[in-house]
Amino acid sequence: MPDYTVRPEAIVVGGGPAGLTAAITLAEGGIATVLAGKKPAKADNRTTALLAGSVTALQTLGVWPFCEHAAAPLRTLRIVDDTGRLWRGPEVKFTSDEIDLDAFGYNIENRHLIAALEQRARALPSLRIVEDEVLSVASADDAVTLSLKGGETLRAPLVIGADGRRSMCREAAKITIDERNYPQTALTVCLRHSRPHRDTSTEFHTPSGPFTLVPLPYNRSSLVWVLDPLDADQLADFDDSELADEIERASHSILGKIDVEPGRGLFPLHVATARQFAGERIALVGEAAHVLPPIGAQGLNLGLRDAATIGELAVAAHRSGQEIGDADILTHYDRMRRDDIGSRTLTIDLLNRTLLSDFLPAQALRGLGLYLIDNIGPLRRALMREGIGPIAKQPRLMRGEMI
């Protein structure tokens, strides 16, 4: 067991999936690591569509066996234009076997994913978990210092900020963020249905945003329904029977009779990107670095690639005798993540804007794009491959290589 009276080499702030993945990666690479943060009081009822590279990373880190039973494969992705507008796109289907994959990825409830990550994390001798609230983060030339509510002080030459949208770590690194709100709210809920989903995720494009059904094990699915905020509030107040009827109507009964499960979430949509992703001995991952609308399953998968990338760089530096919080390592991390985050943020933002737009040329362009994707095989396959992960600069964990 490591001696924690000695200053740890790295501290991860935040115990969500991105933070846990970063901590496990560092500890697996032999870096004495502390994971600090208080568990949220409210359970997360959302699900995550883990794309193929993310699943490979979890397999490589030994996490996947603890949660595979709770995940459902995504073998077909179906887009249906349900806008009712003059310019409508054709229905488009993407199948994983077209790009030689068994599945694009797997959908899993966040509670099962986090439980699996925690189980693996607690088994690592180089990782200490401190379930306490972080009160302050202060960066100096040689280290970053954290003060905890319980009175403990932690210091390390590298801190990874996985502490969410209102990141204390981002503020300590003096990094600003560009953000914009959308006139939309996402209603999330899990449900049971009478017809099988056949491993197919169906995304209805509506005038208010996507209505997306994603498979869960057995005859269950998760729903992300993007709505006008007033409509979302109204639906959230419906009883289970009323809400089930509305979901069945909006889904055109493709899954048969609907039964809503306990636990609903309302999430106002906005997009945010940090001006830089590292500085002052602090690297940002997950929603501390970027926030995306729940479209195209990109948000958490980006966060896992953040975690894998900083882990890869830190472990390589550690093995070469370099201090892992050096400025050149953080500059390299910022450069490596910029293209991936920027391109996906731009793509998701444009997709969402074209759905909301009443401008006829924009609607026509969107319809033409769907037509071309449906009819040009090489274009469709290229988009599928890029959609599940960046073709260039994929972190080693996502390629199945232990760091």
BAMAR-224994 format. One record per residue (C-alpha): residue number from 1; residue in one letter; z, y, x. Coordinates in steps of 0.5 Angstrom, whole numbers. Example, Ala and Ser with C-alpha at 12.3 -4.5 7.8 and 13.67 -1.06 7.14 Angstrom:
BEGIN
+-----+------+-------+-------+-------+
! seq ! type !    c3 !    c2 !    c1 !
+-----+------+-------+-------+-------+
!   1 !    A !    16 !    -9 !    25 !
!   2 !    S !    14 !    -2 !    27 !
+-----+------+-------+-------+-------+
// end
This chain:
BEGIN
+-----+------+-------+-------+-------+
! seq ! type !    c3 !    c2 !    c1 !
+-----+------+-------+-------+-------+
!   1 !    M !     0 !     0 !     0 !
!   2 !    P !    -2 !     7 !     3 !
!   3 !    D !     4 !    12 !     4 !
!   4 !    Y !     4 !    17 !     0 !
!   5 !    T !     9 !    21 !     3 !
!   6 !    V !     3 !    23 !     8 !
!   7 !    R !    -2 !    28 !     5 !
!   8 !    P !    -7 !    24 !     1 !
!   9 !    E !   -15 !    25 !     3 !
!  10 !    A !   -17 !    27 !    -4 !
!  11 !    I !   -15 !    29 !   -11 !
!  12 !    V !   -19 !    28 !   -17 !
!  13 !    V !   -16 !    33 !   -23 !
!  14 !    G !   -18 !    30 !   -30 !
!  15 !    G !   -18 !    23 !   -32 !
!  16 !    G !   -24 !    22 !   -37 !
!  17 !    P !   -30 !    18 !   -35 !
!  18 !    A !   -33 !    22 !   -29 !
!  19 !    G !   -26 !    23 !   -26 !
!  20 !    L !   -24 !    16 !   -26 !
!  21 !    T !   -31 !    14 !   -23 !
!  22 !    A !   -30 !    19 !   -18 !
!  23 !    A !   -23 !    17 !   -16 !
!  24 !    I !   -25 !     9 !   -16 !
!  25 !    T !   -31 !    11 !   -12 !
!  26 !    L !   -27 !    14 !    -7 !
!  27 !    A !   -21 !     9 !    -7 !
!  28 !    E !   -26 !     3 !    -6 !
!  29 !    G !   -29 !     7 !     0 !
!  30 !    G !   -22 !     7 !     4 !
!  31 !    I !   -20 !    14 !     2 !
!  32 !    A !   -13 !    15 !     0 !
!  33 !    T !   -14 !    19 !    -7 !
!  34 !    V !    -9 !    21 !   -12 !
!  35 !    L !   -12 !    22 !   -19 !
!  36 !    A !    -8 !    27 !   -23 !
!  37 !    G !    -8 !    30 !   -30 !
!  38 !    K !    -4 !    29 !   -37 !
!  39 !    K !    -8 !    24 !   -42 !
!  40 !    P !   -10 !    28 !   -48 !
!  41 !    A !    -6 !    28 !   -54 !
!  42 !    K !   -12 !    26 !   -59 !
!  43 !    A !   -16 !    20 !   -58 !
!  44 !    D !   -23 !    21 !   -57 !
!  45 !    N !   -27 !    17 !   -63 !
!  46 !    R !   -34 !    19 !   -60 !
!  47 !    T !   -38 !    14 !   -56 !
!  48 !    T !   -43 !    14 !   -50 !
!  49 !    A !   -50 !    11 !   -49 !
!  50 !    L !   -49 !     9 !   -42 !
!  51 !    L !   -56 !     9 !   -39 !
!  52 !    A !   -58 !     3 !   -34 !
!  53 !    G !   -56 !     7 !   -28 !
!  54 !    S !   -49 !     8 !   -30 !
!  55 !    V !   -48 !     1 !   -32 !
!  56 !    T !   -51 !    -1 !   -26 !
!  57 !    A !   -45 !     3 !   -22 !
!  58 !    L !   -40 !     1 !   -27 !
!  59 !    Q !   -42 !    -6 !   -25 !
!  60 !    T !   -42 !    -5 !   -18 !
!  61 !    L !   -35 !    -2 !   -18 !
!  62 !    G !   -32 !    -8 !   -22 !
!  63 !    V !   -31 !    -4 !   -28 !
!  64 !    W !   -36 !    -7 !   -33 !
!  65 !    P !   -33 !   -14 !   -34 !
!  66 !    F !   -27 !   -10 !   -37 !
!  67 !    C !   -31 !    -7 !   -43 !
!  68 !    E !   -38 !   -11 !   -43 !
!  69 !    H !   -35 !   -14 !   -49 !
!  70 !    A !   -35 !    -8 !   -53 !
!  71 !    A !   -42 !    -5 !   -51 !
!  72 !    A !   -48 !    -6 !   -55 !
!  73 !    P !   -55 !    -6 !   -52 !
!  74 !    L !   -60 !    -1 !   -53 !
!  75 !    R !   -67 !    -4 !   -53 !
!  76 !    T !   -71 !     0 !   -58 !
!  77 !    L !   -71 !     8 !   -58 !
!  78 !    R !   -74 !    11 !   -65 !
!  79 !    I !   -75 !    18 !   -66 !
!  80 !    V !   -77 !    20 !   -73 !
!  81 !    D !   -79 !    27 !   -75 !
!  82 !    D !   -75 !    28 !   -82 !
!  83 !    T !   -76 !    36 !   -81 !
!  84 !    G !   -81 !    36 !   -88 !
!  85 !    R !   -85 !    42 !   -84 !
!  86 !    L !   -92 !    43 !   -84 !
!  87 !    W !   -93 !    41 !   -77 !
!  88 !    R !   -90 !    34 !   -76 !
!  89 !    G !   -90 !    29 !   -71 !
!  90 !    P !   -91 !    22 !   -71 !
!  91 !    E !   -86 !    16 !   -71 !
!  92 !    V !   -85 !    14 !   -64 !
!  93 !    K !   -82 !     8 !   -61 !
!  94 !    F !   -80 !     6 !   -54 !
!  95 !    T !   -78 !    -1 !   -52 !
!  96 !    S !   -74 !    -3 !   -46 !
!  97 !    D !   -79 !    -9 !   -44 !
!  98 !    E !   -84 !    -4 !   -43 !
!  99 !    I !   -81 !    -1 !   -37 !
! 100 !    D !   -79 !    -8 !   -35 !
! 101 !    L !   -71 !    -7 !   -37 !
! 102 !    D !   -67 !   -12 !   -41 !
! 103 !    A !   -64 !    -5 !   -44 !
! 104 !    F !   -64 !     2 !   -43 !
! 105 !    G !   -57 !     2 !   -43 !
! 106 !    Y !   -51 !     0 !   -47 !
! 107 !    N !   -47 !     4 !   -53 !
! 108 !    I !   -39 !     4 !   -52 !
! 109 !    E !   -34 !     7 !   -55 !
! 110 !    N !   -30 !    12 !   -50 !
! 111 !    R !   -23 !     9 !   -51 !
! 112 !    H !   -26 !     2 !   -49 !
! 113 !    L !   -30 !     5 !   -43 !
! 114 !    I !   -24 !     9 !   -41 !
! 115 !    A !   -19 !     3 !   -42 !
! 116 !    A !   -24 !    -1 !   -37 !
! 117 !    L !   -24 !     5 !   -32 !
! 118 !    E !   -16 !     5 !   -32 !
! 119 !    Q !   -15 !    -2 !   -31 !
! 120 !    R !   -20 !    -2 !   -25 !
! 121 !    A !   -17 !     4 !   -22 !
! 122 !    R !    -9 !     1 !   -23 !
! 123 !    A !   -12 !    -5 !   -19 !
! 124 !    L !   -14 !    -1 !   -13 !
! 125 !    P !    -8 !     0 !    -7 !
! 126 !    S !   -11 !     7 !    -4 !
! 127 !    L !   -11 !    10 !   -11 !
! 128 !    R !    -5 !    13 !   -14 !
! 129 !    I !    -5 !    16 !   -21 !
! 130 !    V !     0 !    21 !   -23 !
! 131 !    E !     0 !    22 !   -31 !
! 132 !    D !     3 !    30 !   -31 !
! 133 !    E !     0 !    36 !   -33 !
! 134 !    V !    -3 !    40 !   -27 !
! 135 !    L !    -1 !    48 !   -28 !
! 136 !    S !    -4 !    51 !   -22 !
! 137 !    V !   -10 !    50 !   -17 !
! 138 !    A !   -10 !    54 !   -11 !
! 139 !    S !   -15 !    53 !    -5 !
! 140 !    A !   -14 !    55 !     2 !
! 141 !    D !   -18 !    55 !     9 !
! 142 !    D !   -15 !    48 !    10 !
! 143 !    A !   -13 !    45 !     4 !
! 144 !    V !   -13 !    45 !    -4 !
! 145 !    T !    -6 !    45 !    -7 !
! 146 !    L !    -4 !    43 !   -14 !
! 147 !    S !     3 !    44 !   -17 !
! 148 !    L !     5 !    39 !   -23 !
! 149 !    K !     9 !    41 !   -29 !
! 150 !    G !    14 !    35 !   -27 !
! 151 !    G !    15 !    39 !   -20 !
! 152 !    E !    11 !    35 !   -15 !
! 153 !    T !     6 !    39 !   -11 !
! 154 !    L !     0 !    36 !    -8 !
! 155 !    R !    -5 !    38 !    -2 !
! 156 !    A !   -11 !    35 !     0 !
! 157 !    P !   -17 !    37 !     4 !
! 158 !    L !   -22 !    36 !    -2 !
! 159 !    V !   -21 !    36 !    -9 !
! 160 !    I !   -26 !    34 !   -15 !
! 161 !    G !   -25 !    38 !   -21 !
! 162 !    A !   -26 !    33 !   -27 !
! 163 !    D !   -22 !    38 !   -31 !
! 164 !    G !   -27 !    39 !   -37 !
! 165 !    R !   -30 !    45 !   -40 !
! 166 !    R !   -24 !    50 !   -38 !
! 167 !    S !   -24 !    48 !   -31 !
! 168 !    M !   -18 !    50 !   -27 !
! 169 !    C !   -21 !    47 !   -21 !
! 170 !    R !   -28 !    51 !   -22 !
! 171 !    E !   -23 !    58 !   -23 !
! 172 !    A !   -20 !    56 !   -17 !
! 173 !    A !   -26 !    55 !   -13 !
! 174 !    K !   -29 !    62 !   -16 !
! 175 !    I !   -35 !    59 !   -19 !
! 176 !    T !   -38 !    63 !   -25 !
! 177 !    I !   -41 !    59 !   -31 !
! 178 !    D !   -47 !    61 !   -35 !
! 179 !    E !   -46 !    59 !   -42 !
! 180 !    R !   -49 !    60 !   -49 !
! 181 !    N !   -47 !    57 !   -56 !
! 182 !    Y !   -52 !    54 !   -61 !
! 183 !    P !   -51 !    55 !   -69 !
! 184 !    Q !   -50 !    48 !   -69 !
! 185 !    T !   -44 !    43 !   -70 !
! 186 !    A !   -44 !    36 !   -69 !
! 187 !    L !   -40 !    31 !   -73 !
! 188 !    T !   -39 !    24 !   -70 !
! 189 !    V !   -36 !    18 !   -74 !
! 190 !    C !   -37 !    11 !   -73 !
! 191 !    L !   -39 !     6 !   -79 !
! 192 !    R !   -40 !    -1 !   -81 !
! 193 !    H !   -47 !    -2 !   -85 !
! 194 !    S !   -50 !    -8 !   -89 !
! 195 !    R !   -56 !    -9 !   -85 !
! 196 !    P !   -57 !   -11 !   -77 !
! 197 !    H !   -59 !    -5 !   -73 !
! 198 !    R !   -63 !   -10 !   -68 !
! 199 !    D !   -61 !    -6 !   -62 !
! 200 !    T !   -65 !     0 !   -64 !
! 201 !    S !   -62 !     7 !   -64 !
! 202 !    T !   -66 !    11 !   -69 !
! 203 !    E !   -66 !    19 !   -68 !
! 204 !    F !   -68 !    23 !   -74 !
! 205 !    H !   -70 !    30 !   -73 !
! 206 !    T !   -68 !    35 !   -78 !
! 207 !    P !   -69 !    42 !   -79 !
! 208 !    S !   -61 !    43 !   -77 !
! 209 !    G !   -62 !    38 !   -71 !
! 210 !    P !   -62 !    31 !   -69 !
! 211 !    F !   -58 !    25 !   -74 !
! 212 !    T !   -58 !    20 !   -69 !
! 213 !    L !   -55 !    13 !   -70 !
! 214 !    V !   -53 !     9 !   -64 !
! 215 !    P !   -52 !     1 !   -64 !
! 216 !    L !   -45 !    -2 !   -63 !
! 217 !    P !   -43 !    -9 !   -63 !
! 218 !    Y !   -44 !   -13 !   -69 !
! 219 !    N !   -46 !    -9 !   -76 !
! 220 !    R !   -43 !    -3 !   -73 !
! 221 !    S !   -46 !     4 !   -71 !
! 222 !    S !   -44 !    11 !   -68 !
! 223 !    L !   -47 !    17 !   -71 !
! 224 !    V !   -48 !    24 !   -68 !
! 225 !    W !   -50 !    29 !   -74 !
! 226 !    V !   -52 !    36 !   -72 !
! 227 !    L !   -51 !    41 !   -77 !
! 228 !    D !   -50 !    48 !   -79 !
! 229 !    P !   -43 !    49 !   -78 !
! 230 !    L !   -42 !    51 !   -85 !
! 231 !    D !   -45 !    44 !   -87 !
! 232 !    A !   -41 !    40 !   -82 !
! 233 !    D !   -34 !    43 !   -84 !
! 234 !    Q !   -36 !    41 !   -92 !
! 235 !    L !   -38 !    34 !   -90 !
! 236 !    A !   -32 !    33 !   -85 !
! 237 !    D !   -28 !    34 !   -92 !
! 238 !    F !   -31 !    29 !   -96 !
! 239 !    D !   -27 !    23 !   -97 !
! 240 !    D !   -30 !    16 !   -94 !
! 241 !    S !   -34 !    14 !  -100 !
! 242 !    E !   -37 !    21 !  -101 !
! 243 !    L !   -39 !    22 !   -93 !
! 244 !    A !   -42 !    14 !   -93 !
! 245 !    D !   -46 !    16 !   -99 !
! 246 !    E !   -49 !    22 !   -95 !
! 247 !    I !   -50 !    18 !   -89 !
! 248 !    E !   -54 !    13 !   -93 !
! 249 !    R !   -58 !    18 !   -96 !
! 250 !    A !   -60 !    22 !   -89 !
! 251 !    S !   -61 !    15 !   -86 !
! 252 !    H !   -66 !    13 !   -92 !
! 253 !    S !   -62 !     7 !   -92 !
! 254 !    I !   -65 !     4 !   -86 !
! 255 !    L !   -58 !     0 !   -85 !
! 256 !    G !   -56 !    -1 !   -92 !
! 257 !    K !   -50 !     0 !   -95 !
! 258 !    I !   -45 !     5 !   -91 !
! 259 !    D !   -38 !     4 !   -90 !
! 260 !    V !   -34 !    10 !   -86 !
! 261 !    E !   -29 !     8 !   -81 !
! 262 !    P !   -23 !    12 !   -79 !
! 263 !    G !   -23 !    18 !   -74 !
! 264 !    R !   -28 !    24 !   -75 !
! 265 !    G !   -30 !    29 !   -70 !
! 266 !    L !   -33 !    36 !   -70 !
! 267 !    F !   -36 !    39 !   -64 !
! 268 !    P !   -39 !    46 !   -64 !
! 269 !    L !   -45 !    46 !   -59 !
! 270 !    H !   -46 !    50 !   -53 !
! 271 !    V !   -50 !    49 !   -47 !
! 272 !    A !   -46 !    51 !   -40 !
! 273 !    T !   -48 !    50 !   -33 !
! 274 !    A !   -44 !    53 !   -27 !
! 275 !    R !   -47 !    57 !   -22 !
! 276 !    Q !   -46 !    53 !   -16 !
! 277 !    F !   -43 !    46 !   -16 !
! 278 !    A !   -38 !    46 !   -10 !
! 279 !    G !   -34 !    51 !    -6 !
! 280 !    E !   -27 !    53 !    -3 !
! 281 !    R !   -26 !    45 !    -2 !
! 282 !    I !   -27 !    44 !    -9 !
! 283 !    A !   -33 !    39 !   -12 !
! 284 !    L !   -34 !    40 !   -20 !
! 285 !    V !   -36 !    34 !   -24 !
! 286 !    G !   -38 !    32 !   -31 !
! 287 !    E !   -36 !    38 !   -36 !
! 288 !    A !   -33 !    42 !   -31 !
! 289 !    A !   -40 !    43 !   -28 !
! 290 !    H !   -45 !    42 !   -34 !
! 291 !    V !   -44 !    42 !   -42 !
! 292 !    L !   -50 !    39 !   -46 !
! 293 !    P !   -51 !    38 !   -53 !
! 294 !    P !   -51 !    31 !   -55 !
! 295 !    I !   -58 !    30 !   -55 !
! 296 !    G !   -62 !    24 !   -51 !
! 297 !    A !   -55 !    21 !   -48 !
! 298 !    Q !   -55 !    26 !   -42 !
! 299 !    G !   -48 !    29 !   -41 !
! 300 !    L !   -44 !    24 !   -39 !
! 301 !    N !   -49 !    20 !   -35 !
! 302 !    L !   -50 !    26 !   -31 !
! 303 !    G !   -43 !    27 !   -30 !
! 304 !    L !   -43 !    19 !   -27 !
! 305 !    R !   -48 !    21 !   -23 !
! 306 !    D !   -44 !    27 !   -20 !
! 307 !    A !   -38 !    23 !   -19 !
! 308 !    A !   -43 !    17 !   -15 !
! 309 !    T !   -46 !    23 !   -11 !
! 310 !    I !   -39 !    26 !    -9 !
! 311 !    G !   -36 !    20 !    -7 !
! 312 !    E !   -42 !    17 !    -3 !
! 313 !    L !   -42 !    24 !     1 !
! 314 !    A !   -34 !    24 !     2 !
! 315 !    V !   -34 !    16 !     4 !
! 316 !    A !   -40 !    17 !     9 !
! 317 !    A !   -36 !    23 !    12 !
! 318 !    H !   -30 !    19 !    12 !
! 319 !    R !   -33 !    14 !    16 !
! 320 !    S !   -36 !    18 !    21 !
! 321 !    G !   -29 !    22 !    22 !
! 322 !    Q !   -31 !    28 !    19 !
! 323 !    E !   -26 !    32 !    14 !
! 324 !    I !   -29 !    30 !     7 !
! 325 !    G !   -28 !    37 !     5 !
! 326 !    D !   -32 !    41 !    10 !
! 327 !    A !   -37 !    46 !     7 !
! 328 !    D !   -43 !    43 !    10 !
! 329 !    I !   -41 !    37 !     5 !
! 330 !    L !   -40 !    41 !    -1 !
! 331 !    T !   -46 !    45 !     0 !
! 332 !    H !   -50 !    38 !     1 !
! 333 !    Y !   -47 !    36 !    -6 !
! 334 !    D !   -49 !    42 !    -9 !
! 335 !    R !   -56 !    42 !    -7 !
! 336 !    M !   -57 !    34 !    -9 !
! 337 !    R !   -54 !    35 !   -16 !
! 338 !    R !   -58 !    42 !   -17 !
! 339 !    D !   -65 !    39 !   -19 !
! 340 !    D !   -62 !    33 !   -24 !
! 341 !    I !   -57 !    38 !   -27 !
! 342 !    G !   -62 !    44 !   -28 !
! 343 !    S !   -68 !    40 !   -30 !
! 344 !    R !   -64 !    36 !   -36 !
! 345 !    T !   -61 !    42 !   -38 !
! 346 !    L !   -68 !    45 !   -39 !
! 347 !    T !   -71 !    39 !   -43 !
! 348 !    I !   -65 !    38 !   -48 !
! 349 !    D !   -65 !    46 !   -49 !
! 350 !    L !   -72 !    46 !   -50 !
! 351 !    L !   -72 !    40 !   -55 !
! 352 !    N !   -66 !    43 !   -59 !
! 353 !    R !   -70 !    50 !   -59 !
! 354 !    T !   -76 !    47 !   -62 !
! 355 !    L !   -72 !    43 !   -67 !
! 356 !    L !   -69 !    50 !   -70 !
! 357 !    S !   -75 !    54 !   -69 !
! 358 !    D !   -79 !    56 !   -75 !
! 359 !    F !   -85 !    59 !   -71 !
! 360 !    L !   -91 !    55 !   -73 !
! 361 !    P !   -94 !    54 !   -66 !
! 362 !    A !   -87 !    52 !   -63 !
! 363 !    Q !   -87 !    46 !   -69 !
! 364 !    A !   -94 !    45 !   -67 !
! 365 !    L !   -93 !    44 !   -60 !
! 366 !    R !   -87 !    39 !   -61 !
! 367 !    G !   -91 !    35 !   -66 !
! 368 !    L !   -97 !    35 !   -61 !
! 369 !    G !   -92 !    33 !   -55 !
! 370 !    L !   -90 !    27 !   -60 !
! 371 !    Y !   -97 !    25 !   -61 !
! 372 !    L !   -99 !    25 !   -54 !
! 373 !    I !   -92 !    21 !   -52 !
! 374 !    D !   -94 !    16 !   -57 !
! 375 !    N !  -101 !    15 !   -55 !
! 376 !    I !  -101 !    15 !   -48 !
! 377 !    G !   -98 !     9 !   -45 !
! 378 !    P !   -97 !    12 !   -38 !
! 379 !    L !   -94 !    18 !   -40 !
! 380 !    R !   -89 !    14 !   -45 !
! 381 !    R !   -87 !    10 !   -39 !
! 382 !    A !   -86 !    15 !   -34 !
! 383 !    L !   -82 !    19 !   -39 !
! 384 !    M !   -78 !    13 !   -40 !
! 385 !    R !   -76 !    12 !   -33 !
! 386 !    E !   -74 !    19 !   -32 !
! 387 !    G !   -70 !    19 !   -38 !
! 388 !    I !   -66 !    13 !   -36 !
! 389 !    G !   -64 !    16 !   -29 !
! 390 !    P !   -68 !    21 !   -24 !
! 391 !    I !   -73 !    17 !   -20 !
! 392 !    A !   -72 !    21 !   -14 !
! 393 !    K !   -65 !    22 !   -10 !
! 394 !    Q !   -61 !    16 !   -15 !
! 395 !    P !   -54 !    15 !   -12 !
! 396 !    R !   -53 !     9 !    -9 !
! 397 !    L !   -48 !     6 !   -14 !
! 398 !    M !   -54 !     7 !   -19 !
! 399 !    R !   -58 !     3 !   -15 !
! 400 !    G !   -53 !    -3 !   -15 !
! 401 !    E !   -51 !    -1 !    -7 !
! 402 !    M !   -43 !    -1 !    -6 !
! 403 !    I !   -42 !     5 !    -2 !
+-----+------+-------+-------+-------+
// end
